[in-house]
Every structure is written in structure tokens, then in C-alpha cells.
């Protein structure tokens, strides 16, 4: 038998080759099918198998891996320029961060990115289900809906990748009434026409509010896009509207609307990024590249705030002082907390009457962990972070 038949190296030797930690190599074994051999309690890696595995994920002699070697790389990103809590995706588009990060994985590859600007989360979710969109930024209720649809549609399995903009107590979603309206409290809203986007984070907050005052009458809900709702308020065509930022601030600033309950209207308002699980698994480098861009956008908001305000103003046409006010109120944090997942769980239960924990959001933290590692940022735990949002540490 030839001595070269088995060329085994230890995990420590493999860690030294890559310059990575034990936690990272264990994650690669679990999520990227890093080949290994277990003899008793010891774990080894066949160097020939390792060579083949590296070729499947990287480049050799200036040539991309075979699975990425056919034609231009086409990627579709769904974002919402009309939703302030997702302006990080707009920054990614305007700065070219995603293209820069893709080149670190595919230096010799051409790619075509289709930035699809959706009017609401349901529209983007439909694109994900149909395969027209690969990665999408969504509000918390559409994120919850994605999981419910994953249980109904065998061909669609959503995966949650990272959070985006967050605000406590439902701030960021507001009830707005015409400036001369006599409406002052929740009971005044009963039996009055209220416009909002159906199956959205805004409509879910409205349902929560009225669930707390059952027996006081039912509101008349008018399904309406945000732009039409804004016009309806400014022209007093509807009694009220439930809107996400920046629309409430735009109406308030112009004197065309008045915000009720400035303190917030319910659960924390969360936004995040999801993808199709199979596509994400087959395109891990693309997902990691996007999350790197996502983290860079958050860092830019914290460190180059004036530049960000200007970019948002030029891209959307919203007044700079409105962009500034809204951006300052949002916690830009990709990290996944137990608090956040509990909020998503409650949103599901309140709408569907499900038992606590009956539907589990499929969260795969290894994509975000890899992005942090590439950027040499502090790692996050494999499990959701317990406790309250950290004051200083944000991702």
C-alpha cells in the first residue's frame, strides 16, 4: 500500500492553512460540507479532498470554479426606496458596495445586478417565490408571512439572513390624520375609513391596536399604496392612514398631516433580509458579499452621516432634513437578538391565533458570521443574542 494513499492533516493544521478559528472550521463542516474523517474522537481531513473542496469555493490559476463559469452572473435584489428602515439597501445600490464585494469573490467574472424597487414587501415576497428576486429587504410582517408561505409551498423555503433598521415600540410606523381632524384617540378611529397597505407591517399594527378595543366598533380599512394614502390624508379623503416612514414625517413637516401616538403603536418595528434557502445555499459567496455590503452600509450611516443624508436626498428626492430626522431615529443593526425573534413570533400569533413558538423563523447565522469574519469585525454567537439591544455594539 502506498504511503500517499491517505494524506491526512489535523483540524489544527487545516486551521493554520486558512488562518481561522476552531469555531469557523466547525461551521464550515456543518454548513459548507467541508470533508472530514473521524477516527475515534479525532477529526482529520484528507488533503486531496480539501483541495477539491477549495476549488469548489474559490479560484485557481485565475479561473473561477466550474459552477460559476458560465456567462455573466445575474443577481436580482429587491429593495424599497420608499421605506426608510430599509434605506441601507438603497445605499448599497448607490455606493456600489455590492459590486465591490462581488469582485472579491469573483475577480474575473462579469455580473449583472437587477435592482428591483418594490412598492411594498408583499410585492417583493411574490418575486422571491417566483424566483425573479434572489435577495430582498422586507418589513417584519412580510418576513413572518414568508415563513408561513414556506410551510404551504413545498417549492419555496425562506431563510432569514440579517436584520436591518429597528425601532422600539412600533416607532417608525404611525397613524396619521388630516391636520384639522377631530380624531384624538383610538376609539375615535372606529367606524372611520383608514387607508393602509394590506398584508404589511403597517396593517398588522393596525390590527393589533383594534384587537385591544374589541366591541368599540370596527374600522373601515381601505387598501391603498403609501403614495395614495399620503394624498388621501393631505386632501382629507380618508379619516386616517397607517404609514411607515418617511411618509408620516413628510406629511407632518408640510403641515398636511398630524401624527397620533408619537410614543409608538405596538411591537418593535423591524426590517430584515431574506432569501430562498436553496438559492442561498447554492450561492453562499454571493450572499456573503451582499451581507458584507449590508454591514458596510450600516457603518457608513454611523460614520459618514452627512454623506448618507445627501445620497438619500439625491436618490429619492426626499428633503435632506427629513432624511436626517428619520435616519437618526433608526437603530441600524444586522445582529439577531432573541428579542427580535420573539417580536416576529408575537406578530404571527396575534394575526393567526397560533400557539407561542408554533412557527420557527429559519435563521442561518453562518452567512452573517462569514461576512463579519471577512470584514474583520467582532463575531456574533451562533444563537440569537439574549437580553436587550446592546447600546454600543452594533453591526
Secondary structure, 3 states (H helix, E strand, C coil): CCCCCCCEEEHHHHHHHHCCCHHHHHHHHHHCCCCCEEECCEEEEEHHHHHHHHHHHCCECCECCHHHCCCCEEEEEEECCCCHHHHHHHHHHHHCHHHHHHHHHCCCCCEEEEEEECCCHHHHHHHHHHCCCCEEEEEHHHHHHHHHHHHHCCCCCEEEEEEEEEEHHHCCEEEEECCCCCCCCCHHHCCCEEEECCCCHHHHHHHHHHHCCCCCCCCEEEECCHHHHHHHHHCCCCCEEEEECCHHHHHHHHCCCEEECCCCCCCCEEEEEEEEHHHHHHCHHHHHHHHHHHHHHHHHHHHCHHHHHHHHHHHHCCCHHHHHHHHHHCEECCCCEHHHHHHHHHHHHHHHCCCCCCCCCCECHHHHHHHHHHCCCCCCCCCCECCCCCCCCCC
